[in-house]
Amino acid sequence: MVDNNPNFVDIVNFRAVPISTELRAFDDAVDVYMLDPHRHIMRRWLSRQSNFGSVSLSYQLSDQPVFGEWFIQIIAQNQVEETPFLVEEYYQTRFEVFTFIINI
């Protein structure tokens, strides 16, 4: 059976590793924001406590997300850090190419 209308689920998985100025695991809670290319807050996680020095989160994109450069923003002790990532349109191949070699 061939499904001509596949259902794609676009999930952004990420991990933040906050460290102190002494390069040790940061013990306090951090605020995490997911920003779209227009800098609108799409999701926020407030006061997330780190688990052994890291915060692992995920965000499911909508069926028709805004394409472009998105940002993950972390705020800890009034310091702001951002990391960009790219959301692009994906086209699945709708054809196959078969090649045959004929020995003469």
MOPAC internal coordinates of N, CA, C and O (Angstrom, degrees):
PM7 1SCF
backbone

  N    0.0000 0     0.00 0     0.00 0    0    0    0
  C    1.4475 1     0.00 0     0.00 0    1    0    0
  C    1.5229 1   108.29 1     0.00 0    2    1    0
  O    1.2310 1   120.57 1   -46.13 1    3    2    1
  N    1.3089 1   116.51 1   133.87 1    3    2    1
  C    1.4557 1   121.93 1  -179.30 1    5    3    2
  C    1.5269 1   108.02 1  -112.12 1    6    5    3
  O    1.2310 1   121.29 1   -52.42 1    7    6    5
  N    1.3091 1   115.13 1   127.58 1    7    6    5
  C    1.4656 1   120.43 1   178.47 1    9    7    6
  C    1.5223 1   107.73 1   -97.53 1   10    9    7
  O    1.2310 1   120.26 1   -68.67 1   11   10    9
  N    1.3269 1   117.11 1   111.33 1   11   10    9
  C    1.4646 1   121.36 1  -178.94 1   13   11   10
  C    1.5155 1   113.07 1   -79.93 1   14   13   11
  O    1.2310 1   119.94 1   167.33 1   15   14   13
  N    1.3081 1   117.71 1   -12.67 1   15   14   13
  C    1.4563 1   121.76 1  -179.52 1   17   15   14
  C    1.5286 1   109.56 1  -122.95 1   18   17   15
  O    1.2310 1   119.88 1  -105.73 1   19   18   17
  N    1.3320 1   117.83 1    74.27 1   19   18   17
  C    1.4630 1   118.90 1  -179.06 1   21   19   18
  C    1.5195 1   110.84 1   -67.78 1   22   21   19
  O    1.2310 1   121.03 1   -30.00 1   23   22   21
  N    1.3043 1   115.64 1   150.00 1   23   22   21
  C    1.4627 1   121.87 1   179.21 1   25   23   22
  C    1.5245 1   107.86 1  -103.54 1   26   25   23
  O    1.2310 1   120.25 1   -73.65 1   27   26   25
  N    1.3196 1   117.13 1   106.35 1   27   26   25
  C    1.4529 1   121.93 1  -179.63 1   29   27   26
  C    1.5155 1   109.39 1   -90.80 1   30   29   27
  O    1.2310 1   120.89 1   -44.74 1   31   30   29
  N    1.3020 1   115.91 1   135.26 1   31   30   29
  C    1.4575 1   121.96 1   176.27 1   33   31   30
  C    1.5139 1   106.90 1  -113.29 1   34   33   31
  O    1.2310 1   120.93 1   -62.68 1   35   34   33
  N    1.3067 1   115.82 1   117.32 1   35   34   33
  C    1.4586 1   121.04 1  -178.35 1   37   35   34
  C    1.5238 1   108.89 1  -102.73 1   38   37   35
  O    1.2310 1   121.47 1   -72.01 1   39   38   37
  N    1.3097 1   114.80 1   107.99 1   39   38   37
  C    1.4625 1   121.27 1  -179.02 1   41   39   38
  C    1.5222 1   108.69 1  -117.45 1   42   41   39
  O    1.2310 1   120.90 1   -48.61 1   43   42   41
  N    1.3119 1   115.88 1   131.39 1   43   42   41
  C    1.4593 1   122.17 1   176.01 1   45   43   42
  C    1.5241 1   107.29 1   -97.70 1   46   45   43
  O    1.2310 1   120.60 1   -67.50 1   47   46   45
  N    1.3238 1   116.46 1   112.50 1   47   46   45
  C    1.4664 1   122.30 1   175.57 1   49   47   46
  C    1.5208 1   107.90 1  -102.46 1   50   49   47
  O    1.2310 1   120.58 1   -45.71 1   51   50   49
  N    1.3259 1   116.50 1   134.29 1   51   50   49
  C    1.4623 1   119.20 1   178.99 1   53   51   50
  C    1.5142 1   110.55 1  -149.77 1   54   53   51
  O    1.2310 1   121.90 1   -19.70 1   55   54   53
  N    1.3087 1   113.96 1   160.30 1   55   54   53
  C    1.4632 1   121.26 1  -179.68 1   57   55   54
  C    1.5181 1   107.91 1  -135.43 1   58   57   55
  O    1.2310 1   120.82 1   -50.28 1   59   58   57
  N    1.3132 1   116.04 1   129.72 1   59   58   57
  C    1.4635 1   122.29 1   175.79 1   61   59   58
  C    1.5257 1   108.04 1  -107.59 1   62   61   59
  O    1.2310 1   121.19 1   -44.23 1   63   62   61
  N    1.3259 1   115.34 1   135.77 1   63   62   61
  C    1.4633 1   120.46 1   179.29 1   65   63   62
  C    1.5292 1   107.39 1  -120.80 1   66   65   63
  O    1.2310 1   120.55 1   -92.98 1   67   66   65
  N    1.3251 1   116.56 1    87.02 1   67   66   65
  C    1.4680 1   118.44 1   179.69 1   69   67   66
  C    1.5201 1   110.91 1   -76.21 1   70   69   67
  O    1.2310 1   121.00 1   -44.46 1   71   70   69
  N    1.3389 1   115.69 1   135.54 1   71   70   69
  C    1.4626 1   121.11 1   178.68 1   73   71   70
  C    1.5268 1   109.05 1  -129.12 1   74   73   71
  O    1.2310 1   121.22 1   -25.08 1   75   74   73
  N    1.2952 1   115.27 1   154.92 1   75   74   73
  C    1.4628 1   120.99 1   179.38 1   77   75   74
  C    1.5238 1   109.47 1   -83.45 1   78   77   75
  O    1.2310 1   120.84 1    -1.78 1   79   78   77
  N    1.3201 1   116.00 1   178.22 1   79   78   77
  C    1.4681 1   120.09 1   179.36 1   81   79   78
  C    1.5290 1   111.62 1   -68.44 1   82   81   79
  O    1.2310 1   120.19 1   162.44 1   83   82   81
  N    1.3315 1   117.23 1   -17.56 1   83   82   81
  C    1.4657 1   121.14 1   175.72 1   85   83   82
  C    1.5210 1   111.38 1   -90.01 1   86   85   83
  O    1.2310 1   120.24 1  -168.81 1   87   86   85
  N    1.3364 1   117.14 1    11.19 1   87   86   85
  C    1.4693 1   124.37 1  -179.22 1   89   87   86
  C    1.5293 1   112.34 1    60.54 1   90   89   87
  O    1.2310 1   121.13 1  -142.52 1   91   90   89
  N    1.3174 1   115.44 1    37.48 1   91   90   89
  C    1.4651 1   121.64 1   175.61 1   93   91   90
  C    1.5314 1   108.65 1  -113.90 1   94   93   91
  O    1.2310 1   121.13 1   -19.42 1   95   94   93
  N    1.3122 1   115.45 1   160.58 1   95   94   93
  C    1.4707 1   120.19 1   179.93 1   97   95   94
  C    1.5204 1   110.11 1   -59.35 1   98   97   95
  O    1.2310 1   121.23 1   -44.52 1   99   98   97
  N    1.3234 1   115.24 1   135.48 1   99   98   97
  C    1.4571 1   122.71 1  -178.64 1  101   99   98
  C    1.5257 1   108.45 1   -81.03 1  102  101   99
  O    1.2310 1   119.75 1   -54.68 1  103  102  101
  N    1.3408 1   118.08 1   125.32 1  103  102  101
  C    1.4579 1   121.86 1  -173.35 1  105  103  102
  C    1.5268 1   114.00 1   -91.96 1  106  105  103
  O    1.2310 1   119.63 1   157.07 1  107  106  105
  N    1.3300 1   118.31 1   -22.93 1  107  106  105
  C    1.4643 1   120.64 1  -176.50 1  109  107  106
  C    1.5221 1   111.21 1   -79.90 1  110  109  107
  O    1.2310 1   121.07 1   -12.70 1  111  110  109
  N    1.3212 1   115.56 1   167.30 1  111  110  109
  C    1.4626 1   121.40 1   179.29 1  113  111  110
  C    1.5256 1   110.50 1   -73.01 1  114  113  111
  O    1.2310 1   121.13 1   -27.76 1  115  114  113
  N    1.3312 1   115.44 1   152.24 1  115  114  113
  C    1.4674 1   121.67 1   177.92 1  117  115  114
  C    1.5312 1   108.60 1  -125.42 1  118  117  115
  O    1.2310 1   121.06 1   -25.55 1  119  118  117
  N    1.3201 1   115.58 1   154.45 1  119  118  117
  C    1.4597 1   122.07 1   174.42 1  121  119  118
  C    1.5250 1   108.34 1  -103.49 1  122  121  119
  O    1.2310 1   120.59 1   -45.57 1  123  122  121
  N    1.3302 1   116.47 1   134.43 1  123  122  121
  C    1.4555 1   121.96 1  -177.57 1  125  123  122
  C    1.5163 1   108.71 1  -123.46 1  126  125  123
  O    1.2310 1   120.54 1   -45.79 1  127  126  125
  N    1.3354 1   116.57 1   134.21 1  127  126  125
  C    1.4655 1   122.20 1  -179.81 1  129  127  126
  C    1.5259 1   109.99 1  -127.63 1  130  129  127
  O    1.2310 1   120.92 1   -38.40 1  131  130  129
  N    1.3221 1   115.84 1   141.60 1  131  130  129
  C    1.4683 1   122.71 1   172.48 1  133  131  130
  C    1.5281 1   106.00 1  -107.11 1  134  133  131
  O    1.2310 1   120.57 1   -61.12 1  135  134  133
  N    1.3492 1   116.52 1   118.88 1  135  134  133
  C    1.4614 1   121.74 1  -176.27 1  137  135  134
  C    1.5221 1   109.89 1  -114.69 1  138  137  135
  O    1.2310 1   120.50 1   -42.22 1  139  138  137
  N    1.3342 1   116.64 1   137.78 1  139  138  137
  C    1.4700 1   120.57 1   177.69 1  141  139  138
  C    1.5276 1   109.24 1   -83.74 1  142  141  139
  O    1.2310 1   119.28 1    -1.60 1  143  142  141
  N    1.3416 1   118.98 1   178.40 1  143  142  141
  C    1.4759 1   120.29 1  -178.03 1  145  143  142
  C    1.5289 1   114.41 1   -60.83 1  146  145  143
  O    1.2310 1   119.97 1   158.83 1  147  146  145
  N    1.3332 1   117.67 1   -21.17 1  147  146  145
  C    1.4689 1   121.01 1   178.02 1  149  147  146
  C    1.5273 1   111.88 1   -91.13 1  150  149  147
  O    1.2310 1   121.18 1  -171.98 1  151  150  149
  N    1.3435 1   115.35 1     8.02 1  151  150  149
  C    1.4711 1   123.72 1   178.72 1  153  151  150
  C    1.5300 1   112.30 1    68.70 1  154  153  151
  O    1.2310 1   119.77 1  -157.40 1  155  154  153
  N    1.3344 1   118.05 1    22.60 1  155  154  153
  C    1.4604 1   121.58 1   173.50 1  157  155  154
  C    1.5254 1   108.57 1   -82.41 1  158  157  155
  O    1.2310 1   120.52 1   -38.17 1  159  158  157
  N    1.3151 1   116.61 1   141.83 1  159  158  157
  C    1.4611 1   120.85 1   177.94 1  161  159  158
  C    1.5279 1   108.06 1   -76.68 1  162  161  159
  O    1.2310 1   120.65 1   -64.12 1  163  162  161
  N    1.3304 1   116.35 1   115.88 1  163  162  161
  C    1.4579 1   121.20 1   179.67 1  165  163  162
  C    1.5311 1   111.52 1   -92.77 1  166  165  163
  O    1.2310 1   120.61 1   150.63 1  167  166  165
  N    1.3139 1   116.44 1   -29.37 1  167  166  165
  C    1.4647 1   121.37 1   178.15 1  169  167  166
  C    1.5125 1   107.53 1  -157.47 1  170  169  167
  O    1.2310 1   120.81 1   -33.81 1  171  170  169
  N    1.3208 1   116.06 1   146.19 1  171  170  169
  C    1.4585 1   119.67 1   175.88 1  173  171  170
  C    1.5220 1   109.39 1  -137.76 1  174  173  171
  O    1.2310 1   121.61 1   -36.86 1  175  174  173
  N    1.2949 1   114.53 1   143.14 1  175  174  173
  C    1.4493 1   122.70 1   176.08 1  177  175  174
  C    1.5269 1   105.33 1  -122.45 1  178  177  175
  O    1.2310 1   120.39 1   -71.25 1  179  178  177
  N    1.3171 1   116.86 1   108.75 1  179  178  177
  C    1.4643 1   121.06 1  -176.74 1  181  179  178
  C    1.5222 1   110.60 1   -95.86 1  182  181  179
  O    1.2310 1   121.06 1   -38.33 1  183  182  181
  N    1.3182 1   115.58 1   141.67 1  183  182  181
  C    1.4680 1   124.02 1   175.84 1  185  183  182
  C    1.5241 1   112.31 1    52.63 1  186  185  183
  O    1.2310 1   120.72 1  -129.62 1  187  186  185
  N    1.3299 1   116.23 1    50.38 1  187  186  185
  C    1.4605 1   120.88 1   177.25 1  189  187  186
  C    1.5202 1   109.12 1   -81.58 1  190  189  187
  O    1.2310 1   120.62 1   -56.64 1  191  190  189
  N    1.3100 1   116.42 1   123.36 1  191  190  189
  C    1.4483 1   121.67 1   179.53 1  193  191  190
  C    1.5251 1   108.97 1   -84.64 1  194  193  191
  O    1.2310 1   120.40 1   -42.60 1  195  194  193
  N    1.3228 1   116.85 1   137.40 1  195  194  193
  C    1.4641 1   120.02 1  -179.45 1  197  195  194
  C    1.5236 1   110.20 1   -74.79 1  198  197  195
  O    1.2310 1   121.59 1   -29.10 1  199  198  197
  N    1.3185 1   114.57 1   150.90 1  199  198  197
  C    1.4530 1   121.91 1   179.20 1  201  199  198
  C    1.5282 1   107.44 1  -111.75 1  202  201  199
  O    1.2310 1   120.46 1   -78.86 1  203  202  201
  N    1.3199 1   116.73 1   101.14 1  203  202  201
  C    1.4675 1   122.23 1  -175.97 1  205  203  202
  C    1.5246 1   111.42 1    57.53 1  206  205  203
  O    1.2310 1   120.10 1  -142.42 1  207  206  205
  N    1.3209 1   117.42 1    37.58 1  207  206  205
  C    1.4534 1   121.76 1   174.73 1  209  207  206
  C    1.5065 1   115.77 1    94.89 1  210  209  207
  O    1.2310 1   118.82 1   179.55 1  211  210  209
  N    1.3360 1   119.85 1    -0.45 1  211  210  209
  C    1.4655 1   120.62 1   179.46 1  213  211  210
  C    1.5221 1   110.85 1  -135.75 1  214  213  211
  O    1.2310 1   121.53 1   -24.18 1  215  214  213
  N    1.3222 1   114.68 1   155.82 1  215  214  213
  C    1.4663 1   122.34 1   176.83 1  217  215  214
  C    1.5263 1   106.48 1  -122.58 1  218  217  215
  O    1.2310 1   120.26 1   -66.84 1  219  218  217
  N    1.3264 1   117.11 1   113.16 1  219  218  217
  C    1.4696 1   121.91 1  -179.56 1  221  219  218
  C    1.5195 1   109.05 1  -105.66 1  222  221  219
  O    1.2310 1   121.03 1   -54.73 1  223  222  221
  N    1.3404 1   115.64 1   125.27 1  223  222  221
  C    1.4638 1   121.34 1  -177.54 1  225  223  222
  C    1.5176 1   109.93 1  -138.14 1  226  225  223
  O    1.2310 1   120.67 1   -11.83 1  227  226  225
  N    1.3328 1   116.33 1   168.17 1  227  226  225
  C    1.4596 1   121.43 1   175.31 1  229  227  226
  C    1.5182 1   109.04 1  -144.56 1  230  229  227
  O    1.2310 1   121.89 1   -25.94 1  231  230  229
  N    1.3350 1   113.99 1   154.06 1  231  230  229
  C    1.4637 1   121.17 1  -179.38 1  233  231  230
  C    1.5211 1   107.85 1  -139.02 1  234  233  231
  O    1.2310 1   120.59 1   -52.25 1  235  234  233
  N    1.3375 1   116.48 1   127.75 1  235  234  233
  C    1.4552 1   120.13 1   178.70 1  237  235  234
  C    1.5218 1   109.15 1   -93.39 1  238  237  235
  O    1.2310 1   121.14 1   -57.61 1  239  238  237
  N    1.3336 1   115.43 1   122.39 1  239  238  237
  C    1.4557 1   120.83 1   177.56 1  241  239  238
  C    1.5228 1   110.06 1   -71.25 1  242  241  239
  O    1.2310 1   120.37 1   -24.32 1  243  242  241
  N    1.3155 1   116.91 1   155.68 1  243  242  241
  C    1.4617 1   121.11 1   177.36 1  245  243  242
  C    1.5223 1   109.92 1   -73.05 1  246  245  243
  O    1.2310 1   120.49 1    -5.83 1  247  246  245
  N    1.3273 1   116.66 1   174.17 1  247  246  245
  C    1.4619 1   120.97 1   178.84 1  249  247  246
  C    1.5230 1   112.27 1   -63.94 1  250  249  247
  O    1.2310 1   120.50 1   148.27 1  251  250  249
  N    1.3288 1   116.64 1   -31.73 1  251  250  249
  C    1.4645 1   121.91 1   179.49 1  253  251  250
  C    1.5313 1   109.09 1  -129.43 1  254  253  251
  O    1.2310 1   120.19 1  -103.92 1  255  254  253
  N    1.3291 1   117.24 1    76.08 1  255  254  253
  C    1.4629 1   119.33 1  -177.60 1  257  255  254
  C    1.5280 1   111.21 1   -74.24 1  258  257  255
  O    1.2310 1   121.45 1   -17.99 1  259  258  257
  N    1.3132 1   114.84 1   162.01 1  259  258  257
  C    1.4607 1   120.95 1   173.79 1  261  259  258
  C    1.5223 1   106.80 1   -74.50 1  262  261  259
  O    1.2310 1   120.54 1   -56.12 1  263  262  261
  N    1.3340 1   116.58 1   123.88 1  263  262  261
  C    1.4574 1   120.36 1  -179.19 1  265  263  262
  C    1.5199 1   109.52 1   -82.08 1  266  265  263
  O    1.2310 1   121.29 1   -34.32 1  267  266  265
  N    1.3196 1   115.15 1   145.68 1  267  266  265
  C    1.4585 1   120.23 1   179.01 1  269  267  266
  C    1.5221 1   110.58 1   140.15 1  270  269  267
  O    1.2310 1   121.16 1    18.10 1  271  270  269
  N    1.3203 1   115.39 1  -161.90 1  271  270  269
  C    1.4576 1   122.22 1  -176.90 1  273  271  270
  C    1.5253 1   110.30 1   -89.35 1  274  273  271
  O    1.2310 1   120.44 1   -67.39 1  275  274  273
  N    1.3163 1   116.77 1   112.61 1  275  274  273
  C    1.4532 1   123.83 1   176.51 1  277  275  274
  C    1.5270 1   108.51 1   -94.19 1  278  277  275
  O    1.2310 1   120.96 1   -12.39 1  279  278  277
  N    1.3257 1   115.77 1   167.61 1  279  278  277
  C    1.4627 1   120.26 1  -177.85 1  281  279  278
  C    1.5145 1   110.52 1  -135.42 1  282  281  279
  O    1.2310 1   121.10 1   -36.85 1  283  282  281
  N    1.3250 1   115.51 1   143.15 1  283  282  281
  C    1.4564 1   122.76 1   167.62 1  285  283  282
  C    1.5217 1   105.71 1  -108.52 1  286  285  283
  O    1.2310 1   120.98 1   -58.10 1  287  286  285
  N    1.3233 1   115.73 1   121.90 1  287  286  285
  C    1.4628 1   121.28 1  -175.47 1  289  287  286
  C    1.5309 1   108.70 1  -115.34 1  290  289  287
  O    1.2310 1   120.89 1   -49.53 1  291  290  289
  N    1.3256 1   115.90 1   130.47 1  291  290  289
  C    1.4649 1   122.77 1   178.96 1  293  291  290
  C    1.5242 1   107.85 1  -117.69 1  294  293  291
  O    1.2310 1   120.75 1   -49.28 1  295  294  293
  N    1.3244 1   116.18 1   130.72 1  295  294  293
  C    1.4624 1   121.08 1   176.94 1  297  295  294
  C    1.5215 1   107.99 1  -120.80 1  298  297  295
  O    1.2310 1   120.96 1   -57.82 1  299  298  297
  N    1.3318 1   115.77 1   122.18 1  299  298  297
  C    1.4592 1   121.91 1   178.22 1  301  299  298
  C    1.5247 1   108.07 1  -141.40 1  302  301  299
  O    1.2310 1   120.51 1   -53.27 1  303  302  301
  N    1.2981 1   116.63 1   126.73 1  303  302  301
  C    1.4687 1   123.36 1  -178.81 1  305  303  302
  C    1.5271 1   111.46 1    48.75 1  306  305  303
  O    1.2310 1   120.66 1  -132.60 1  307  306  305
  N    1.3238 1   116.34 1    47.40 1  307  306  305
  C    1.4703 1   124.25 1   177.84 1  309  307  306
  C    1.5301 1   113.43 1    63.15 1  310  309  307
  O    1.2310 1   119.73 1  -163.64 1  311  310  309
  N    1.3133 1   118.12 1    16.36 1  311  310  309
  C    1.4618 1   121.91 1   172.93 1  313  311  310
  C    1.5199 1   107.90 1  -105.92 1  314  313  311
  O    1.2310 1   120.88 1   -43.98 1  315  314  313
  N    1.3407 1   115.91 1   136.02 1  315  314  313
  C    1.4634 1   121.49 1  -176.36 1  317  315  314
  C    1.5278 1   109.26 1  -114.43 1  318  317  315
  O    1.2310 1   121.03 1   -50.88 1  319  318  317
  N    1.3231 1   115.63 1   129.12 1  319  318  317
  C    1.4618 1   122.19 1   175.05 1  321  319  318
  C    1.5221 1   108.29 1  -126.62 1  322  321  319
  O    1.2310 1   120.75 1   -40.91 1  323  322  321
  N    1.3360 1   116.17 1   139.09 1  323  322  321
  C    1.4577 1   121.29 1   179.96 1  325  323  322
  C    1.5239 1   110.47 1  -128.78 1  326  325  323
  O    1.2310 1   121.55 1   -34.26 1  327  326  325
  N    1.3205 1   114.65 1   145.74 1  327  326  325
  C    1.4633 1   121.39 1   174.47 1  329  327  326
  C    1.5202 1   107.83 1  -131.31 1  330  329  327
  O    1.2310 1   120.20 1   -55.14 1  331  330  329
  N    1.3307 1   117.22 1   124.86 1  331  330  329
  C    1.4783 1   119.38 1   179.33 1  333  331  330
  C    1.5328 1   111.35 1   -86.87 1  334  333  331
  O    1.2310 1   121.29 1   -25.55 1  335  334  333
  N    1.3297 1   115.14 1   154.45 1  335  334  333
  C    1.4590 1   121.33 1   169.38 1  337  335  334
  C    1.5209 1   107.45 1  -147.11 1  338  337  335
  O    1.2310 1   120.75 1   -21.78 1  339  338  337
  N    1.3178 1   116.17 1   158.22 1  339  338  337
  C    1.4565 1   121.72 1  -171.14 1  341  339  338
  C    1.5279 1   111.10 1  -105.12 1  342  341  339
  O    1.2310 1   120.73 1   -48.44 1  343  342  341
  N    1.3312 1   116.20 1   131.56 1  343  342  341
  C    1.4615 1   122.60 1   173.51 1  345  343  342
  C    1.5199 1   106.71 1  -111.26 1  346  345  343
  O    1.2310 1   121.14 1   -62.43 1  347  346  345
  N    1.3488 1   115.42 1   117.57 1  347  346  345
  C    1.4601 1   121.18 1  -177.61 1  349  347  346
  C    1.5203 1   110.19 1  -124.83 1  350  349  347
  O    1.2310 1   121.31 1   -20.07 1  351  350  349
  N    1.3146 1   115.10 1   159.93 1  351  350  349
  C    1.4591 1   120.52 1   176.80 1  353  351  350
  C    1.5217 1   108.98 1   -76.24 1  354  353  351
  O    1.2310 1   121.02 1   -38.59 1  355  354  353
  N    1.3285 1   115.65 1   141.41 1  355  354  353
  C    1.4592 1   121.52 1  -177.82 1  357  355  354
  C    1.5216 1   108.63 1  -120.10 1  358  357  355
  O    1.2310 1   120.74 1   -49.74 1  359  358  357
  N    1.2996 1   116.18 1   130.26 1  359  358  357
  C    1.4610 1   121.67 1   176.79 1  361  359  358
  C    1.5195 1   108.29 1  -112.42 1  362  361  359
  O    1.2310 1   121.22 1   -55.83 1  363  362  361
  N    1.3159 1   115.27 1   124.17 1  363  362  361
  C    1.4580 1   118.91 1   177.01 1  365  363  362
  C    1.5232 1   108.97 1   -83.85 1  366  365  363
  O    1.2310 1   120.98 1   -39.63 1  367  366  365
  N    1.3107 1   115.73 1   140.37 1  367  366  365
  C    1.4527 1   121.31 1  -179.74 1  369  367  366
  C    1.5234 1   109.67 1   -63.62 1  370  369  367
  O    1.2310 1   120.29 1   -47.68 1  371  370  369
  N    1.3354 1   117.04 1   132.32 1  371  370  369
  C    1.4549 1   121.16 1  -177.95 1  373  371  370
  C    1.5189 1   112.63 1  -105.21 1  374  373  371
  O    1.2310 1   119.64 1  -172.94 1  375  374  373
  N    1.3070 1   118.29 1     7.06 1  375  374  373
  C    1.4630 1   120.11 1  -179.54 1  377  375  374
  C    1.5144 1   109.54 1  -142.33 1  378  377  375
  O    1.2310 1   121.20 1   -17.94 1  379  378  377
  N    1.3156 1   115.32 1   162.06 1  379  378  377
  C    1.4519 1   122.01 1   176.11 1  381  379  378
  C    1.5188 1   108.62 1  -123.98 1  382  381  379
  O    1.2310 1   120.46 1   -30.36 1  383  382  381
  N    1.3146 1   116.74 1   149.64 1  383  382  381
  C    1.4444 1   122.18 1   178.50 1  385  383  382
  C    1.5259 1   107.66 1  -116.66 1  386  385  383
  O    1.2310 1   120.89 1   -56.22 1  387  386  385
  N    1.3195 1   115.90 1   123.78 1  387  386  385
  C    1.4523 1   121.96 1   177.18 1  389  387  386
  C    1.5257 1   108.41 1  -110.01 1  390  389  387
  O    1.2310 1   120.44 1   -46.46 1  391  390  389
  N    1.3202 1   116.76 1   133.54 1  391  390  389
  C    1.4649 1   120.31 1   176.77 1  393  391  390
  C    1.5193 1   109.00 1  -118.52 1  394  393  391
  O    1.2310 1   121.00 1   -38.54 1  395  394  393
  N    1.2962 1   115.69 1   141.46 1  395  394  393
  C    1.4625 1   122.25 1   179.28 1  397  395  394
  C    1.5217 1   108.66 1  -125.75 1  398  397  395
  O    1.2310 1   120.54 1   -43.62 1  399  398  397
  N    1.2974 1   116.58 1   136.38 1  399  398  397
  C    1.4491 1   121.95 1   176.36 1  401  399  398
  C    1.5223 1   108.28 1  -107.66 1  402  401  399
  O    1.2310 1   120.89 1   -55.88 1  403  402  401
  N    1.3024 1   115.90 1   124.12 1  403  402  401
  C    1.4643 1   121.18 1  -178.56 1  405  403  402
  C    1.5070 1   108.22 1  -103.10 1  406  405  403
  O    1.2310 1   120.25 1   -56.46 1  407  406  405
  N    1.3131 1   117.12 1   123.54 1  407  406  405
  C    1.4708 1   122.27 1   177.49 1  409  407  406
  C    1.5211 1   109.21 1   -86.40 1  410  409  407
  O    1.2310 1   120.11 1   -55.56 1  411  410  409
  N    1.3133 1   117.39 1   124.44 1  411  410  409
  C    1.4658 1   121.74 1   179.87 1  413  411  410
  C    1.5075 1   110.23 1  -105.48 1  414  413  411
  O    1.2310 1   120.10 1   180.00 1  415  414  413

